């Protein structure tokens, strides 16, 4: 055998021994690595599950935080709106306060002026009371001296006062009767003048012009010193409102037209209606249509008496 062969045999023997040791070492430690792998894998799964759980908790906390943030923002917006409203109310209250303070200042000034005036009136009142006391003393003295004369004067004054009251009542009754008479006469196109005799006012009834003339309402004898005469106002119908039974005439207060005066509307020789005056203006008047025989129209003649 050559040396090379021996060397190879020795190398092979050493390699075999080393390989056997390595295999034995690997086989001995393989089970330990497997157990370590399984343990590490189990711990890794647990860690992943913990991570998933923590992520879920984090997501839940994040969602709750977002909801709380949204609710807080809504609350902040509401509070800001309320703050704006409160500021507006505060401004109004401050303006009102300033106005009230101004009113208080004005009232204080007025009260001061009234206080000064009151002091003056108080002084004047005291002076007047002093004067009144003096006058009362003098009057008492005079009454004690002229008791009988004073009693007689008082009795006569009482009688005079009664007579004056009776005169006033009679004058009022006379004025009322005069006013009623004027109103009644105006409705029939007549007025009162003040010369002489007693006369009975009559008029022609519009619907029966050919019949006897009826007497006016009221007493048949006029008060002494008055006389009835025809006013004799004439004009034309200018506008007609049949829906409301109203008509406008061409004469007014400047021509002598008065409220409650009555006019007769005619067309040719035909009687149309009566117009009772309600409103009087300077150059025109408006009245209510009564006893309408034919609907009136613009241009119809009007007069305070029939046939004039």
Secondary structure, 3 states (H helix, E strand, C coil): CCHHHHHHHHHHHHHHHHHHHHHHHHHHHHHHHHHHHHHHHHHHHHHHHHHHHHHHHHHHHHHHHHHHHHHHHHHHHHHHHHHHHHHHHHHHHHHHHHHHHHHHHHHHHHHHHHHHHHHHHHHHHHHHHHHHHHHHHHHHHHHHHCHHHHHHHHHHHHHHHHHHHHHHHHHHHHHHHHHHHHHHHHHCCEEEECCCCCCCCEECCCCCCCCCCEECCCCCCCCCCCEEEECCCEEEEEEEECCCCEEEECCCHHHCCCCCCEEEEEECCEEEEEEEEEEECCCCEEEEEECCCCCCCCCCEEECCCCC
